[in-house]
């Protein structure tokens, strides 16, 4: 059976959602962050040297990085769902958004998180994070104009990846600045498996 090593307040939620959509048998192995340092517990290092989460165990395969896990699960279990065919124009858009979620989109959001947790409102970092967030999320918002999903007007791996971006914007209370992203987030929440993932995330941490 698939095992998902899940850390509270991490990128694991997108993997729970995908596993629910795939309707495969899996088990969640929960871990809790340290309440002071917010770091993952040392037990995670017994699964992977870096002690990061999510980590997926599938038989003898151990897969880290939520993007890689998403691609692995879609390729192995989706049977043509959640990804366009390789070589078509939509596939190019698909891989762009898959990687965008953990690169261009995440850098300014992580900076905002670090500044908020540190409590030191360093002018350069705080101002840079705000400016980059508005620029990058403005691009995302514009890209969603008139669209329900990022690729082919259907749920794909790009949406599982970008869902974490929606979560972070909601956490910061700034999603209202981006009406298309806000609408998109509401659309994602209409999927029963998404709701189940949220319930499981609450249950395990």
N, C-alpha and C positions, 0 to 999 in steps of 0.2 A: 504493500500500500504506500501511496505517496505520503510523505511527511513534510509539513511546512513548519519550519522553526520561525515562530512569530514573535516579534518584539513590539511591545506597546508603543504607540505614537511613532510608527515607522512606515516604510513603504510596503509593508506586508499586506496592507488592506487591498491594494490593487491585485495582489496575487490571490487572496481569498476570493475576491469577486470573480476573477477569471476561473478559478477552480469550481466555483458554484455554477458559472455559466456552462462549463464543460461537463458538469454532472458526473465527475469522476469520484471515486472513493478516495478520501484523503483524511489525514489526521493533523490537527493543529497541536504543536508543542509550544506552549506559551512561555515567554520570558518577560520579566518586568525590569524597567530601567531603575537605576539607583535614584532615589528621591532627591538626593543632594547634588550629585554630579551629573545626573541625567544620562549616564553611560550605561551600556549594556552589561549584564552580569558576566562574570568570567566563565560561567558554564558554557556560553556560546562558543568559546574557543575550542571546546572539545569536538565541535561539529566542523568549524572552519578556523584556521589559524588567526584570521583577522578579528574574529568574534563579532562579525556584523550580521545583520538580519535585513531582509529575509534570506533564508537558506532553504533550498528544496532538496529533499532526498527522494529519489525515485529508483528503487532497487539499489544498484551499485553506483548510480549517478548521483553526484552532489553538485548542485548548481547554485552559484551565488550571483548577486546583482539582479535587481528586479527586472531590468530590461532583458537580460539574458534568460531569466526564468520565464518571462512572458513569451519570448520567441521560442524557447524550448517547448513549452506546453502547447502553444498553438501549432507548432510543426508536428508534434508527436500525437496530440489528442484531438485537435479541432476538426480534422477531416474536411478541410476546405473552408471552414468558418473562420471569421475574425481576421482574415488577411486576403488581399487581392492576389491574383496570379502574378508570379514573378515575370518581369519583362514588360508589363503594361504600364501605362502612365500613372495609374492609381497606385501601383506598387512603389513608384518613386516618391509620391506624396506620403505614402504609408511609412516608409523607412525614415523619411525626414521627420515626421511627427514622433515616431518611436524614439528617435535619438534626441530630438528637441526637448522632450520632457525632462531629460536628465542633464542637459547641457545648457543651452541658452536660457531656458525657462527657470532652471533651478538656481543658477548662480546668484541673481539678485534676491531671490526669495530666501536662500540660505544666509546671505549677508544680513538681511532684515532680522532673521531669527537669531543670529549670533549677536547682533547689536542689542536686540531686545533682552536676551538672556544675560549679556555682560553688564548691562545697566549703564555703560559708559557711552553716552551719545557723542562719539567722535564725529565731528562735523563732516569730515571727508567721507567716511564709511557710511554714515547715516544718509547723507545727501546723495551719495553715489547709488546706494541701494534703492532709495526712493525713485531716483531718476531712471535707473535701469529697469526697475519694476514697471514703471509707467510705460517706458518705451517697448519693452519686450511683451508685456501683457496687452498693450495696445495693438501690437502686431497680431497676437493670438486672437484678440477680440475682433479685429478686422477680418481675419481669416475665417472666422465663424459666421460672418454676416450671411444671412439667408441659408445657413446650413444647419442640419441637425447633428451630424457627426463630422469628424475631420476628413474621412475618406469614403467615397462611394455611397454616401448617405446610408451607411449601415455601421453597426458596431464592429470595430476592429481592435487589434492590439494597440493601435495608437490611442484609442479612448481609455483603455485600461491604464496606459502609461500616463496620459494627461490628467486622469482623475485625481492624482495626488496634487497636481498644481491647483485644481479647484479646491481641494481640501485646505491647502495652505492659504489661499486667498480668503476663504471663509474664516479661517482661524484668525487672520489679521483684521478681519472686518472691513476689507476693501473691495470685495467682489462686486459691490453695487456700482463701482466706477466702471465696470466692464460688463455692460448689459448682455452682450452676446455670450460671454463666458458664464454669466449668471444663469441665463436661459439654458445653456448647454448643461450646466450642473444639475438643473432641475430635470432635464431630459434623462441624464444618466441615472438619477434616482428613481425613475419610473421602472427600471429593470428589477424584478423581484430578487435576482441574485445579488444585485448591488445592495439592496436593503438587508438581505441576509448577511452579507459581508460586514455591514455596519453593525449589525446585532452581534456577530461573532467577535468583532473587534472590541466592542464594549464588554462582552462576556469575559474575554481573555486579557483585559487590561485597561 
